[in-house]
Amino acid sequence: MPGGRGTDTRTGADRRTTGSSAIDDRFPVPLRGIDVDPDTRCVHWDGAVDVIALRFGCCGAYYPCFECHDAVVDHGAEPWPRERFDDPAVLCGVCSATLTAAAYLDCGDACPRCGTAFNPGCRRHRDRYFEE
């Protein structure tokens, strides 16, 4: 769901643009994106369940979505490699849990640590994030 900029309507928190390749220091992992809120929603996806950031195989950084990746770096996106599915690759924006790719793909669209729902629509484009 495309979103807006400014203030997060759910939390009232200010969003912060992390344009270019700057790492957003509010998160426990190297995260980049455009207008990222405290729960990892971005300018491109800011629905109630858009609360994860995904790690890309090309640069090892986390992004709220592939569109943020493409907007802030100068290289093509590469999904997280299958041989690294047991390494941290997903951040829950609500509780800051880091999940392996395998754990995320098996979690049933909810954080196994805090129970927060994840966007089930992301299944349609998992190939952008995880090598098949």
N, CA, C and O of each residue as an XYZ file, in Angstrom:
528
protein
N       0.848     -1.168      0.000
C       0.000      0.000      0.000
C       0.891      1.227      0.000
O       1.629      1.437      0.962
N       0.851      2.031     -1.024
C       1.669      3.229     -1.051
C       1.297      4.173      0.084
O       0.128      4.290      0.453
N       2.275      4.826      0.616
C       2.014      5.649      1.783
C       2.408      7.090      1.621
O       2.791      7.534      0.538
N       2.309      7.804      2.697
C       2.629      9.214      2.699
C       3.881      9.487      3.489
O       4.547      8.574      3.977
N       4.187     10.753      3.605
C       5.373     11.178      4.334
C       4.927     12.016      5.513
O       3.761     12.399      5.607
N       5.838     12.294      6.397
C       5.528     13.170      7.517
C       5.439     12.421      8.816
O       6.446     11.919      9.315
N       4.234     12.333      9.381
C       4.035     11.712     10.674
C       3.344     10.382     10.515
O       2.394     10.256      9.742
N       3.816      9.381     11.246
C       3.188      8.065     11.261
C       1.838      8.218     11.960
O       1.783      8.588     13.133
N       0.756      7.936     11.243
C      -0.574      8.154     11.795
C      -0.903      7.188     12.922
O      -1.761      7.494     13.750
N      -0.249      6.030     12.981
C      -0.539      5.055     14.029
C       0.145      5.410     15.339
O      -0.447      5.278     16.410
N       1.418      5.871     15.252
C       2.180      6.121     16.465
C       2.365      7.604     16.769
O       2.696      7.972     17.897
N       2.152      8.460     15.764
C       2.391      9.883     15.948
C       3.858     10.261     15.848
O       4.212     11.429     16.009
N       4.727      9.266     15.580
C       6.164      9.522     15.511
C       6.529     10.176     14.181
O       5.902      9.927     13.151
N       7.543     11.004     14.231
C       8.039     11.607     13.000
C       8.770     10.552     12.188
O       9.467      9.691     12.725
N       8.587     10.645     10.869
C       9.354      9.798      9.971
C      10.636     10.533      9.654
O      10.729     11.750      9.812
N      11.614      9.784      9.208
C      12.875     10.390      8.858
C      13.317      9.856      7.507
O      13.368      8.643      7.300
N      13.628     10.733      6.615
C      14.128     10.313      5.321
C      15.573      9.890      5.470
O      16.393     10.614      6.035
N      15.875      8.712      4.957
C      17.243      8.226      4.976
C      17.703      8.079      3.539
O      18.227      7.035      3.149
N      17.504      9.132      2.749
C      17.847      9.099      1.341
C      19.306      8.752      1.125
O      20.078      8.673      2.081
N      19.677      8.551     -0.093
C      20.985      8.074     -0.523
C      21.292      6.762      0.176
O      20.408      5.919      0.326
N      22.522      6.579      0.601
C      22.874      5.291      1.185
C      23.109      5.379      2.686
O      23.740      4.489      3.257
N      22.622      6.420      3.335
C      22.823      6.587      4.775
C      22.140      5.475      5.554
O      21.008      5.096      5.254
N      22.833      4.960      6.549
C      22.256      3.940      7.424
C      21.446      4.637      8.508
O      21.902      5.611      9.107
N      20.250      4.136      8.752
C      19.354      4.698      9.763
C      19.742      4.111     11.121
O      19.532      2.923     11.365
N      20.302      4.927     11.994
C      20.834      4.442     13.259
C      19.786      4.135     14.326
O      20.147      3.794     15.453
N      18.506      4.246     14.002
C      17.460      3.892     14.977
C      17.273      2.389     15.090
O      16.588      1.922     16.000
N      17.858      1.633     14.198
C      17.614      0.197     14.145
C      18.870     -0.589     14.497
O      19.983     -0.101     14.299
N      18.702     -1.816     15.023
C      19.863     -2.612     15.446
C      20.604     -3.286     14.295
O      21.576     -4.005     14.526
N      20.159     -3.064     13.063
C      20.797     -3.620     11.868
C      21.046     -2.475     10.891
O      20.430     -1.418     11.028
N      21.928     -2.655      9.913
C      22.136     -1.596      8.916
C      20.913     -1.483      8.000
O      20.733     -2.291      7.089
N      20.082     -0.475      8.252
C      18.828     -0.307      7.525
C      18.837      1.005      6.766
O      19.248      2.043      7.286
N      18.373      0.938      5.517
C      18.275      2.118      4.660
C      16.900      2.146      4.039
O      16.263      1.102      3.895
N      16.431      3.322      3.667
C      15.139      3.433      3.004
C      14.699      4.872      2.856
O      15.442      5.801      3.172
N      13.483      5.045      2.373
C      12.918      6.368      2.146
C      11.746      6.575      3.105
O      10.799      5.788      3.119
N      11.818      7.627      3.895
C      10.771      7.967      4.874
C      10.397      6.770      5.741
O       9.226      6.401      5.823
N      11.370      6.177      6.374
C      11.162      4.994      7.203
C      10.657      5.416      8.581
O      11.241      6.290      9.221
N       9.566      4.786      9.035
C       9.043      5.101     10.364
C       9.667      4.147     11.392
O      10.420      3.252     11.010
N       9.372      4.319     12.680
C       9.991      3.487     13.720
C       9.674      1.993     13.615
O      10.378      1.177     14.209
N       8.632      1.623     12.873
C       8.266      0.218     12.705
C       8.691     -0.336     11.348
O       8.236     -1.411     10.955
N       9.536      0.363     10.641
C      10.118      0.020      9.338
C       9.166      0.174      8.155
O       9.442     -0.355      7.078
N       8.058      0.883      8.329
C       7.235      1.207      7.165
C       7.971      2.283      6.370
O       8.750      3.060      6.921
N       7.710      2.311      5.075
C       8.403      3.286      4.232
C       7.403      4.051      3.385
O       6.194      3.845      3.495
N       7.912      4.929      2.545
C       7.065      5.726      1.673
C       6.304      4.844      0.682
O       5.230      5.223      0.217
N       6.844      3.686      0.360
C       6.218      2.797     -0.613
C       5.176      1.865      0.003
O       4.163      1.560     -0.627
N       5.423      1.416      1.228
C       4.552      0.443      1.896
C       4.393      0.876      3.350
O       5.331      0.773      4.141
N       3.200      1.360      3.700
C       3.034      1.838      5.082
C       1.719      1.417      5.712
O       1.147      2.159      6.510
N       1.233      0.231      5.362
C       0.045     -0.309      6.004
C       0.373     -0.862      7.381
O       1.543     -0.988      7.744
N      -0.646     -1.186      8.136
C      -0.463     -1.684      9.503
C       0.422     -2.924      9.567
O       1.118     -3.125     10.563
N       0.414     -3.756      8.535
C       1.184     -5.001      8.553
C       2.512     -4.916      7.789
O       3.189     -5.930      7.617
N       2.880     -3.748      7.343
C       4.141     -3.557      6.626
C       5.250     -3.212      7.614
O       5.750     -2.088      7.641
N       5.622     -4.193      8.419
C       6.526     -3.939      9.542
C       7.764     -4.836      9.540
O       8.234     -5.255     10.597
N       8.279     -5.124      8.368
C       9.540     -5.856      8.311
C      10.510     -5.113      7.401
O      10.112     -4.322      6.546
N      11.774     -5.387      7.607
C      12.819     -4.948      6.689
C      13.572     -6.209      6.288
O      13.782     -7.108      7.102
N      13.970     -6.260      5.035
C      14.594     -7.450      4.476
C      16.019     -7.163      4.039
O      16.327     -6.088      3.523
N      16.869     -8.133      4.254
C      18.287     -7.996      3.937
C      18.542     -8.486      2.505
O      18.046     -9.537      2.100
N      19.303     -7.725      1.768
C      19.602     -8.079      0.388
C      20.978     -8.732      0.282
O      21.919     -8.349      0.977
N      21.073     -9.723     -0.597
C      22.324    -10.447     -0.786
C      23.420     -9.623     -1.424
O      24.600     -9.913     -1.228
N      23.060     -8.609     -2.178
C      24.048     -7.803     -2.900
C      24.867     -6.920     -1.967
O      26.066     -6.747     -2.186
N      24.256     -6.365     -0.945
C      24.966     -5.400     -0.105
C      24.881     -5.712      1.390
O      25.544     -5.056      2.194
N      24.078     -6.701      1.771
C      23.993     -7.088      3.168
C      23.201     -6.147      4.041
O      23.063     -6.389      5.240
N      22.673     -5.074      3.470
C      21.878     -4.115      4.235
C      20.404     -4.504      4.188
O      19.970     -5.267      3.325
N      19.645     -3.957      5.144
C      18.205     -4.192      5.244
C      17.467     -2.996      4.647
O      17.909     -1.854      4.773
N      16.338     -3.275      3.997
C      15.489     -2.246      3.402
C      14.034     -2.629      3.663
O      13.713     -3.817      3.694
N      13.144     -1.645      3.851
C      11.726     -1.967      4.020
C      11.119     -2.628      2.783
O      10.156     -3.388      2.890
N      11.688     -2.334      1.598
C      11.148     -2.918      0.371
C      12.172     -2.813     -0.746
O      13.172     -2.107     -0.623
N      11.912     -3.522     -1.832
C      12.817     -3.487     -2.987
C      12.853     -2.106     -3.627
O      13.869     -1.720     -4.206
N      11.756     -1.357     -3.529
C      11.743     -0.011     -4.105
C      12.684      0.919     -3.345
O      13.354      1.754     -3.952
N      12.738      0.779     -2.020
C      13.702      1.571     -1.243
C      15.122      1.197     -1.643
O      15.969      2.072     -1.826
N      15.385     -0.095     -1.780
C      16.720     -0.523     -2.207
C      17.097      0.160     -3.512
O      18.167      0.759     -3.625
N      16.219      0.065     -4.489
C      16.520      0.614     -5.803
C      16.673      2.133     -5.783
O      17.391      2.700     -6.607
N      15.996      2.791     -4.840
C      16.043      4.252     -4.776
C      17.313      4.790     -4.119
O      17.711      5.921     -4.397
N      17.955      4.006     -3.256
C      19.062      4.563     -2.477
C      20.442      3.985     -2.789
O      21.435      4.447     -2.228
N      20.528      2.991     -3.665
C      21.838      2.441     -4.019
C      22.032      2.472     -5.529
O      21.083      2.672     -6.287
N      23.257      2.274     -5.946
C      23.560      2.342     -7.370
C      23.900      0.975     -7.973
O      24.685      0.885     -8.918
N      23.314     -0.069     -7.428
C      23.530     -1.407     -7.971
C      22.200     -2.157     -8.001
O      21.247     -1.776     -7.320
N      22.146     -3.203     -8.779
C      20.941     -4.005     -8.876
C      20.727     -4.857     -7.634
O      21.684     -5.294     -6.994
N      19.476     -5.085     -7.306
C      19.128     -5.889     -6.136
C      19.381     -7.370     -6.410
O      19.076     -7.884     -7.485
N      19.949     -8.040     -5.403
C      20.112     -9.488     -5.448
C      19.431    -10.056     -4.218
O      19.656     -9.574     -3.108
N      18.594    -11.083     -4.400
C      17.899    -11.663     -3.252
C      18.877    -12.343     -2.284
O      20.026    -12.622     -2.627
N      18.389    -12.596     -1.080
C      19.199    -13.268     -0.067
C      19.479    -14.685     -0.556
O      18.547    -15.402     -0.919
N      20.758    -15.107     -0.574
C      21.114    -16.406     -1.150
C      20.634    -17.599     -0.318
O      20.671    -17.573      0.913
N      20.192    -18.624     -1.006
C      19.664    -19.836     -0.369
C      20.667    -20.437      0.617
O      20.274    -20.915      1.681
N      21.951    -20.417      0.277
C      22.945    -21.023      1.168
C      23.113    -20.238      2.474
O      23.805    -20.693      3.385
N      22.486    -19.065      2.567
C      22.561    -18.268      3.800
C      21.199    -18.148      4.492
O      20.999    -17.232      5.289
N      20.273    -19.043      4.204
C      18.936    -18.991      4.804
C      18.955    -19.177      6.320
O      17.955    -18.891      6.978
N      20.057    -19.644      6.889
C      20.153    -19.770      8.343
C      20.803    -18.553      8.997
O      21.043    -18.551     10.204
N      21.089    -17.523      8.208
C      21.645    -16.266      8.721
C      20.527    -15.241      8.876
O      19.517    -15.331      8.179
N      20.683    -14.262      9.778
C      19.665    -13.213      9.919
C      19.435    -12.493      8.588
O      20.377    -12.083      7.911
N      18.144    -12.352      8.232
C      17.802    -11.719      6.958
C      16.532    -10.883      7.016
O      16.182    -10.229      6.034
N      15.831    -10.893      8.161
C      14.576    -10.147      8.294
C      14.550     -9.498      9.669
O      14.921    -10.113     10.668
N      14.110     -8.252      9.706
C      13.956     -7.528     10.966
C      12.482     -7.259     11.199
O      11.809     -6.708     10.328
N      11.967     -7.641     12.366
C      10.608     -7.252     12.763
C      10.699     -5.809     13.246
O      11.423     -5.510     14.196
N       9.975     -4.935     12.603
C      10.016     -3.524     12.957
C       9.323     -3.189     14.260
O       9.480     -2.080     14.770
N       8.559     -4.122     14.811
C       7.849     -3.862     16.064
C       8.706     -4.225     17.276
O       8.843     -3.421     18.198
N       9.289     -5.438     17.282
C      10.053     -5.871     18.457
C      11.563     -5.932     18.219
O      12.323     -6.247     19.135
N      11.997     -5.634     17.000
C      13.410     -5.644     16.606
C      14.039     -7.030     16.588
O      15.264     -7.151     16.591
N      13.222     -8.072     16.570
C      13.767     -9.425     16.425
C      14.353     -9.572     15.035
O      13.778     -9.092     14.058
N      15.497    -10.236     14.945
C      16.042    -10.588     13.637
C      15.740    -12.064     13.412
O      15.976    -12.909     14.276
N      15.217    -12.343     12.234
C      14.833    -13.703     11.877
C      15.719    -14.191     10.750
O      16.131    -13.412      9.890
N      16.009    -15.474     10.754
C      16.676    -16.040      9.598
C      15.670    -16.065      8.452
O      14.463    -15.968      8.674
N      16.169    -16.193      7.239
C      15.259    -16.303      6.093
C      14.365    -17.519      6.264
O      13.167    -17.452      5.990
N      14.934    -18.629      6.715
C      14.154    -19.853      6.909
C      13.040    -19.637      7.932
O      11.907    -20.065      7.708
N      13.344    -18.986      9.039
C      12.327    -18.733     10.071
C      11.228    -17.821      9.542
O      10.047    -18.053      9.800
N      11.612    -16.788      8.804
C      10.609    -15.885      8.243
C       9.708    -16.614      7.253
O       8.488    -16.459      7.296
N      10.289    -17.393      6.380
C       9.500    -18.092      5.362
C       8.573    -19.134      5.974
O       7.590    -19.528      5.347
N       8.874    -19.590      7.198
C       8.039    -20.579      7.887
C       7.148    -19.993      8.974
O       6.467    -20.743      9.673
N       7.134    -18.675      9.134
C       6.468    -18.074     10.303
C       4.963    -17.880     10.152
O       4.297    -17.540     11.130
N       4.418    -18.081      8.983
C       2.969    -17.912      8.837
C       2.520    -16.465      8.899
O       1.416    -16.196      9.371
N       3.330    -15.528      8.443
C       2.969    -14.112      8.362
C       2.735    -13.447      9.719
O       1.893    -12.559      9.849
N       3.485    -13.885     10.720
C       3.464    -13.229     12.031
C       4.824    -13.428     12.684
O       5.459    -14.468     12.514
N       5.257    -12.439     13.420
C       6.544    -12.523     14.101
C       6.497    -13.633     15.148
O       5.600    -13.641     15.991
N       7.441    -14.565     15.111
C       7.443    -15.636     16.103
C       7.783    -15.152     17.514
O       7.514    -15.848     18.493
N       8.371    -13.969     17.618
C       8.725    -13.437     18.943
C       7.592    -12.629     19.567
O       7.243    -12.849     20.727
N       7.011    -11.688     18.804
C       6.008    -10.798     19.405
C       4.586    -11.033     18.893
O       3.630    -10.494     19.451
N       4.444    -11.829     17.838
C       3.120    -12.139     17.308
C       2.531    -11.102     16.366
O       1.414    -11.284     15.882
N       3.251    -10.020     16.093
C       2.759     -8.987     15.186
C       2.545     -9.572     13.793
O       3.385    -10.317     13.289
N       1.421     -9.231     13.179
C       1.113     -9.707     11.828
C       2.021     -9.044     10.809
O       2.298     -7.847     10.889
N       2.482     -9.842      9.844
C       3.239     -9.358      8.695
C       2.318     -9.376      7.482
O       1.329    -10.109      7.460
N       2.637     -8.581      6.486
C       1.816     -8.475      5.290
C       1.810     -9.795      4.510
O       2.844    -10.180      3.964
N       0.671    -10.497      4.444
C       0.625    -11.762      3.702
C       0.791    -11.560      2.201
O       1.153    -12.500      1.493
N       0.537    -10.363      1.707
C       0.709    -10.068      0.290
C       2.157    -10.138     -0.163
O       2.427    -10.236     -1.360
N       3.089    -10.089      0.775
C       4.504    -10.173      0.418
C       4.847    -11.521     -0.208
O       5.862    -11.639     -0.895
N       4.025    -12.528      0.016
C       4.281    -13.844     -0.595
C       4.363    -13.748     -2.108
O       5.095    -14.506     -2.745
N       3.610    -12.816     -2.684
C       3.570    -12.689     -4.147
C       4.910    -12.273     -4.757
O       5.166    -12.530     -5.934
N       5.755    -11.637     -3.964
C       7.043    -11.202     -4.505
C       8.230    -11.613     -3.636
O       9.228    -10.896     -3.568
N       8.126    -12.748     -2.980
C       9.235    -13.234     -2.155
C      10.483    -13.507     -2.973
O      11.595    -13.453     -2.448
N      10.308    -13.803     -4.266
C      11.464    -14.068     -5.116
C      12.356    -12.834     -5.274
O      13.522    -12.970     -5.644
N      11.841    -11.648     -5.004
C      12.668    -10.439     -5.045
C      13.617    -10.395     -3.836
O      14.671     -9.761     -3.891
N      13.240    -11.061     -2.766
C      13.991    -11.001     -1.518
C      14.779    -12.260     -1.193
O      15.832    -12.187     -0.560
N      14.275    -13.421     -1.624
C      14.872    -14.691     -1.261
C      15.093    -15.550     -2.502
O      14.186    -15.760     -3.307
N      16.321    -16.039     -2.631
C      16.647    -16.897     -3.760
C      15.804    -18.160     -3.704
O      15.619    -18.753     -2.642
N      15.302    -18.558     -4.850
C      14.459    -19.754     -4.881
C      15.212    -20.954     -5.385
O      14.648    -22.044     -5.473
